[in-house]
């Protein structure tokens, strides 16, 4: 009975710990691993190449991203460490209870052995049986002796089990303390690295301030250039919609301007594309998002707003852009610098792969998911390889981060 209650109490406590902390700690541990991998990507994709010409604004953007990821990692480590501290405190309290129960069991067992010894010294088992008045009393005394031996055995087993429970709890506490010590060291290491990064950050900010007007002019010129590219893509998509819709006979009355009129096959393809929202593969094997989708304030110059129609993804030199879904190459744009942008149609959805130096496909080609579209351009000055990736529904730009797998 005591043994059963002890086991139930321990496992109820153990399961409560798992339900309250286990899942959360597991999630935090996964997040910590993910952030460590992201830091490795930041270092390998943004800081390994020796830049031939320094651009303080670009360098500041990179180091800001590096610091932000490390700050997220420190915050995750803090949360994990706090949860671990709570676990340790609760386990220590439970250990005190378990050790008290073990002490009580040992005391009860000792008292029982002592009484048994005294009883044995006063009269032996044989005499105890032989002194019975009749056979029935002898039988009852024999059964009592058997039960007494069985009880002693169970008490011994209960002590052994409780000793094992205490040992496991002690081992668990030791392991938890080691994990916590490791987390504290990891946090300290990250803080030291951030301090060094912040010194570099301050130097870059000082450099930028000296030439602030020049950097602002260059930045505004780049924003205007991005707007022209976005407008050009928008026009091409509109032209492609108009061209495709001209060939459709018996157009439905509900059809709208600047929206594809879909055949049954195209509808089915678009439906499959929609079903894969959040599960589509990345357009590169290894990549790091360096600019998000949508309107956002410039991190250095608050008065300037950037409007991203897609994601800027840094990747390794020599990597290819890969199709995120099956479809047809709708069109290919070529910039004045010779960089290519491939537009692939998936029903009424379009995926765009911009900043390619070499193509492996041509207009009208049928594409399968994962197929290499083209080699991504690597800037010889900065040493960076960036893909500009966008998704549209007809002419409306969508946030690609909502469509591709979370990494």
N, C-alpha and C positions, 0 to 999 in steps of 0.2 A: 504493500500500500504506500509506504513512505517512498520507496523506489519509484513507483509510478508517478506519484505527485511531483517528485523532484524532476523527473524527466519531462513531464508536461510543462512545469514552470519554466524550465530552461529553454525548451523549444518554442514556447509561446513568446518568451523574451527574444529569442534568436530570430524568429519570423517577423516580429514587430520591428526589429532593427533593420531587417532586409527591406520591409515594405516602406519604412520611413526614410531610410538613408541609402540602402543598397542601390536602388534604381537611380536615384539622383546622383550618387557618387559615380555610378557607372557612366551616366551621361556626361558628367563633368570630366571623367577620365578620358572618354572618347573625344570630347571637345579639346582637352589639353593636347592629346596626340595630333588632332587635326590642325591646331594652331602651330604646333612644333613643325609639322610638315609644311605649313604655309610659310613659316619663317625660313625654312630651308629653300623653298621656292623663291621667296623674295631675294635671298642672298644669291642663289644660283642664276636667276633670270634678270635681276636688276643691278647686281653689283659685281659680277665676275668679270665682265668685259672691261678692258682698259679703254676709257673714253679718249678719243684723239682730240676732241674739242669740248671743253667744259661748258655746260649749260646749267648755270646755278639754279634756275627755276625748275628745270627738269630733275636735277639732282635733289633739290629740296622736296619735290613731290615724292620721289622714291624713298628718301629717308623718313619722311612723314608717314608713309605707308608702313615702313619697317617698324617705326616706333609704335604706331597704332596697333599692329599685330602683337607686338611684345606686351603692350599694356593690357590687351585682351587676355593674353596668356597669364600675366600676373594676377589679373582679376579672377580668372578661372582657378588658378592655384590657390588663391586666398579662400575662395568659396569651398574648394575641396578640402583644404586644411581645416576650416571651421567645422565642417560636417564631420571630419575625422576626429577632431577634438571632442565634439559632442558624443560621438560613438565611444571614444576612449573613456570619458567620464561615466557614461551609463554602464559600460562594461566593467569598470572598476567597482562601481556600486554593486553590480550583480555578483562580481567575484567575491566581495565581502560576504554577501548573503550565502553564496555557495560554500565558502570556507566555514562559515558558522554552522551550516547544515551538516557539513562533513565532520566538524568537531563534535556536534551533538550525537551523530551516528556512532562515532568512535567511543564517546563516553558511555552511551547506552550499551554498546557492545561489551565494553570493559566491565560495566556493572553486572551484565548478564554472565560473563565468564567468571567473575569473582563469586557470584552467588552459586553458580554451578560447581565451582571448586569447593566452596563451603559445604554444599549439599553432598558432594561426592565424598568429602572427608567424614561426614557424619554417618552415611550409609551408602553402600555400593549399590549399583544397579541391580545386581543379583538379589541382594537382601531386600531391596525395594520391591522386587517382583515376588520373592518367596514369602514375604510377610503379608501378602494379599490374603484376605479372608476366604475368597472363593475364586473360581476360574474367571468369572466375568470381571471381577475387580482387577485381576492380573492382566486380563486382555486390555482393559481400559488404561491401566498404568503403562503397558507396553506401547499403546497407541500414543499416549501422552509423551512418552520418551522419544518416539519417532518424530512427532510434531515439533518437539523442542529442538531436536537435532536439525530438522528441516528449517526451523525458524532461524537458528544460529547460522546455517549455511546462507540463507537469504540475506541476513544482516551483513554477513561477510561480503556477499556479492554486491549489496547496496553500497557498502563502503568502497569497494573496488570501482564500481561504476561512478560514484560521486568523485572519487580521486581522479578518474580519467576526465570527467567533465571539468574539474578545476584545472587540470593540466592543459586541456584544450583551450580553456578561456585564457590562461596565462600565456600560452603560445600565440593566441589571437591578439592579445594586448601587445605583446612584444612586436609582432608583425606590424600592427597598426602604428606603433610608435616609430618603427623604422621607416614606414611609408611617410609619416608626417615629417620626420627629420629630412628625408629626401626632398620632400616638397619645399621645406623651408630653405634648403640649400639651392634648389632650382629657382626659387623666387629671388633670392639674394643675387644669384648669377645674372638673372634677367635684368634686375635693377642696375647692376654695374654696367651691363652692356648699354642700357638705355641712357645712362649718364654720359657715356662716350658718344653715343649717337646725338644726344642733345647738344653737346659741344660742337659737333660738326654742323648741326642744324643752325646754331647761333651764328657760326661763321658764314654759312650760306645766306642767311637772312641779312647779315651785314653787307655781304657782297651785292645782293639784290637791291638793297636800299640805295646803294651808290649809283646804280643804273636803273632805278625803278621805272622811269619814263620809257626807256628803251624796251625793257621787258614787257611793259604794258602795251606798247605799240605792236611789238611782235606777237603778243598774245591775242590782241584784238584782230590782227591780220589773219592769224590762224583760225580764229573763231569765224571770221567772214568766209574764209576758204572752206571750212567745214559746212557752213550754211549753203554755199554754192554746190558742193558735192551732194548734200542732202536734197536740194532742190532738183538737181539733175537726176538723181535716182527716182525721186517722186515723179518727175515728168516721164521718165522711161517706163515706170510701172503703169502710169495712166495710159501711155501710148500702147503698151502691150495689152492692157485690158480692152481698150477700144478696138485694137486689131483682132484680138481673140473673139470678142463679142460680135464683130461684123460677120463672122463665118457661121454664127448660130442662126438656124432657121426656127421659125415659130417662137420668138422670144417671149418669155412670160411677162405678163403685165406688171408683176411685182418687181421686175428687175430694176436696179438702181444704177445711176451713172457712177463710173469709177469702181464698179464691183464686177468681178468675174461672173458670167453666167455659166454655171457648172453643168457638165454632162454627168450622167449617173456614175461613171468611173471616177471623175474628178471629185464628185461629192463624197464618194466612198474614201478616196485618198485623203481629203480634207478632214473627214470624220476620224480616220485613223490618226492623223497628225494631232488633232485635238485630244484624243484619248491618251496620247503620250505626253501631254503637258506635265512638266516636272520630271519626266523620265527620259528625255531625249539626250543622246550622248553629246559630249563637248565637241566642238569643231576642231580641237587640237588634242594630241595625245597627252601632253603636259602643258598646263597653262595657269596663269595668274591674272585675275581681273585687276587692271590698273586704272580703268575709268568706268564708272557705272552708267546705267541708262538714265535718261531724263534730265530735267533742269536741276542744276546744282551750283552753289556758290563756289567761286574759285578759292582754294584753301589759303592762298597767299594774298590775293587782292579781293577783298570782300565786295567791292563795287562791281566786279565783273562776274557775269553768269555764263556758265557753259551749258549747252543743251546737247546731250548725247543721244543720238538716235539708235545707238547700239552699244555693245561692250567693246572696250579695248582690252585685248588679252595678250599678255607677254608670254612668249614661249621660247624654246631653244632654237638657236641658229640651225637652219637646214630643215626644220619641221615643215610639214605640209598641212594645208587646211583640208578637213574631212567633212563630207556631207553628213548632216545630222538626220536626214530622212530621205526616202526615195522620192524621185521627182524628175522633172525635165529642166535642162539648162534653158532658161527663158531669154537671157541676154547677157552680154559681157561688155562692161565699160572699161575704157582705157583712159587713164589720166594723162595730163601733159607731160608728167615725169615718166610715163610708161608703166605705171602700176595698174594692175587689173582688179576688177571687181566682178565676181561671178554671181548672178542671180538665178536661184533654182526655185522653180514653182512646184508647190505641193497642193494642188487644188486651188483654193483661193488664198493660200498662205505662201509666202516667199521667204527664203533664207538667203542672206547676202554675205559674201565672203570677200572682204575688201583688203587691199594692200598686199596683193600677190605679185611676185616677180616673174613667175613661170606658170604656164597653164598646162593641165593634162586633159582638159575637156574643151568642147566647142559648143556653140549654140545649137540647140535641138537634141543634144545627147540625153539619153535616158540614164539616170543616176541611181545608184543603190546606196543605202545607208552605209557609212564608213568609207566610201570611195574617196580616194585622193582627188582633190579639185585642182590644187596648184601649190607651188612652193611659196611660203610666206617671205615677204621682203625683209631683209636685214639691213638696217641703216649702217653704212660704213663709218660714219662719224661717231654715233653714240654706241654702236655695237648691239643695238636692241632689235629684237624680232617681234613685231606686233601685228596681230590680226585684228581687224575691225569687223565685228560680227553683229549682224542685225537680223531681226525677224519682222515681217509685215503681214497684216491681214488685209488683203487688197492694198490700199495706200496708207493704212494706219500702222505706224511703227509700234511694236510691242516690246515689252521688257524681256530680253532673251534669258535673263537670270531666272525668270519664272518658268521657263520652258525646259532648260537643260538640267541635268542631274546636279544635286548639291554635292559639293566636294569638301 
